[in-house]
């Protein structure tokens, strides 16, 4: 249920940030630095891309989760756990959970308390979300520092 909420909210956030980023990039304002506006617009688009990539990863996990929670004769152990661990290892599966960072379906083993990953998002999802998220945060900060540096450099020296 939480995963479906993440997919819905993440999709809405991604679309909203895309609209905001495009509006920021195309807006003409007097008195504001075009570099600052461009930086903020690109940061917003990077945040939108991070949300969209995370939702893409979540979509890869929701199918096996729905299959596991669907009930029926083949639902215990979860079919994704059987596919990932084989019949021998799946006989010792006592449950499963979703891990959100990185997003994946993890099967628990009753013997020894171990676990293994049944299904996960593609390998590029976690690094892409991290990189895009850091870019979304860093761009406005670096732009503000650069503007402060420029303003101090242009200011007359005090005696």
C-alpha positions in Angstrom: 0.0 0.0 0.0 2.8 2.4 0.9 4.6 1.6 -2.4 1.5 2.5 -4.4 1.2 5.8 -2.5 4.9 6.5 -3.2 4.3 5.8 -6.9 1.3 8.1 -7.0 2.8 10.9 -5.0 6.2 10.6 -6.8 4.5 10.9 -10.2 2.6 14.0 -9.1 5.7 15.5 -7.6 7.7 14.8 -10.8 5.1 16.4 -13.0 4.7 19.4 -10.7 8.4 20.0 -10.6 8.7 19.7 -14.4 6.1 22.4 -14.8 7.7 24.6 -12.2 11.2 24.1 -13.7 10.0 24.9 -17.2 8.1 28.0 -15.9 11.2 29.2 -14.0 13.4 28.7 -17.1 11.1 30.6 -19.4 10.0 33.4 -17.1 11.3 36.9 -17.8 11.9 38.9 -14.7 13.7 42.1 -14.3 16.1 42.5 -11.5 16.9 38.8 -11.2 20.1 37.2 -12.4 19.5 35.0 -15.4 22.2 32.7 -14.1 20.3 32.4 -10.8 17.0 31.8 -12.6 18.6 29.2 -14.9 20.3 27.5 -11.9 17.0 27.3 -10.0 15.1 26.0 -13.0 17.7 23.3 -13.7 17.7 22.3 -10.0 14.0 21.9 -10.1 14.2 19.8 -13.3 16.9 17.7 -11.6 14.6 17.1 -8.6 11.8 16.1 -11.0 14.1 13.7 -12.7 15.1 12.2 -9.4 11.5 11.7 -8.4 10.7 10.1 -11.8 13.6 7.7 -11.7 12.6 6.6 -8.2 9.1 6.0 -9.3 10.5 4.0 -12.3 12.4 1.8 -9.8 9.3 1.4 -7.6 7.3 0.3 -10.6 9.8 -2.6 -11.0 9.1 -3.8 -7.4 5.3 -3.3 -7.2 4.6 -6.1 -9.7 6.3 -8.8 -7.6 4.8 -7.3 -4.5 1.3 -7.5 -5.9 1.9 -11.0 -7.0 3.1 -12.0 -3.5 0.1 -10.3 -1.8 -2.4 -11.6 -4.3 -3.2 -14.7 -2.2 -4.0 -18.1 -3.7 -2.3 -21.4 -3.7 1.0 -20.2 -5.1 1.4 -17.1 -2.8 3.4 -18.7 0.0 6.3 -18.3 -0.3 6.2 -15.3 -2.5 6.7 -16.2 -6.1 9.5 -13.7 -6.5 11.4 -15.4 -3.6 11.0 -18.8 -5.4 12.3 -17.3 -8.6 15.3 -15.6 -6.9 16.3 -18.3 -4.4 15.1 -21.5 -6.1 12.8 -24.1 -4.6 15.3 -25.3 -1.9 15.9 -21.8 -0.5 12.3 -20.7 -0.9 11.2 -23.6 1.4 12.9 -21.6 4.2 11.4 -18.2 3.4 9.2 -17.0 6.3 8.3 -13.6 5.0 9.3 -10.6 2.9 9.6 -6.8 3.1 10.2 -3.8 0.9 13.3 -1.8 1.4 13.1 1.7 0.1 16.7 2.8 -0.2 17.6 1.2 -2.5 14.2 0.0 -3.5 13.8 -3.7 -3.5 11.9 -6.8 -2.3 13.8 -8.8 0.3 12.9 -12.3 1.4 13.6 -13.4 5.0 14.9 -16.9 5.8 13.8 -18.7 8.9 17.1 -20.6 9.2 19.8 -18.4 10.6 17.8 -15.2 10.1 19.4 -14.3 6.8 17.7 -12.7 3.8 18.2 -12.3 0.1 17.0 -9.8 -2.6 14.2 -11.2 -4.7 13.4 -8.3 -7.0 14.9 -4.9 -7.2 14.9 -1.8 -9.3 17.5 -1.7 -12.1 21.0 -1.1 -10.9 21.1 2.5 -12.3 18.1 3.7 -10.2 19.8 4.3 -6.8 22.9 6.1 -8.2 20.7 8.2 -10.6 18.4 9.2 -7.8 21.4 10.1 -5.6 23.2 12.1 -8.3 20.1 14.0 -9.4 19.0 14.7 -5.9 22.4 16.1 -4.9 22.4 18.2 -8.1 19.0 19.6 -7.2 20.3 20.6 -3.8 23.8 21.8 -4.8 22.9 24.0 -7.8 21.0 26.7 -5.9 23.6 26.6 -3.1 26.5 27.0 -5.4 24.8 29.8 -7.3 24.1 31.7 -4.1 27.8 31.3 -3.0 28.9 32.5 -6.5 26.6 35.5 -6.3 27.9 36.4 -2.8 31.5 36.1 -4.0 30.8 38.3 -7.0 29.1 41.0 -4.9 32.0 41.0 -2.3 34.5 41.3 -5.1 32.8 44.2 -6.7 32.2 46.1 -3.4 34.5 49.0 -2.7 37.1 48.3 0.1 36.3 49.8 3.4 38.9 51.9 5.1 
